[in-house]
């Protein structure tokens, strides 16, 4: 990703979320705006749906929709427990704020300036209204701390907050990722974050390094190279030190059991290249 261009991975994630609405039944993640927000690319997607119906594409799509569903499931839990602010780190073309029924929760969308500008163009072109409860927060995690980025957006540190941080941590340095976790961990009791992370190479099974290398090569060609790989046990220790009292870490078997049980259409995350975490203060 260059400073002047929107994120390549954000574009691909949006395509997979839209493909899920068109191809899969029943849907694991319902997003009635996923196709509309694609704009002109929606027509290209519809004309090339067969490319999104291969075994590899189904596995990628399963991972994308499962983490989106997981984040919003946990967001609903957090709101029920008193969260009033929802911060989407790496918002891309996420549509939660434009289809939400939780009018009391303020939504702050954090992403690079280029990606947020691209999103706002897409929203306007699709005729999707931006609620007054939404704030766009342009930032770069490697150049600015999350605390300073949110400071000017009206974020209130004394309120229980929920964060989703999907498809971001593999592209960060360890220092940047830890600083973000430390900030979230310092927030009031009941605050939480859901994120996914790439598995440390030494923890992969015999065939998985090849799949990891192929994925890393694809994103590197788009200028978004993987940087951060984590060990599950070390990550839990870091989260505890950062102030989180509850940690759930889901691997492929748990994700499949929760979201893809008894399906016959090949939607499954299978390969253990990444995991989901829900951490609460």
Secondary structure, DSSP 8 states (H G I E B T S, - for coil): --TTS--HHHHHHHHHHHHHHHH-SS-SS--TTTTGGGTTHHHHHHHTGGGGSSHHHHHHHHHHHHHHHHHHHHHHHHHHTT--EEEEET-TT--HHHH-S-TTSEEEEEE-HHHHHHHHHHHHHHT----TTEEEEE--TTTS-HHHHHHTTT--TTS-EEEEETT-GGGS-HHHHHHHHHHHHTS-TT-EEEEEEEB-GGGS-TTHHHHHHHHHHHHHHTT------B-HHHHHHHHHHHT-SEEEEE-HHHHHHHHSTT--S-----S-SEEEEEEE-
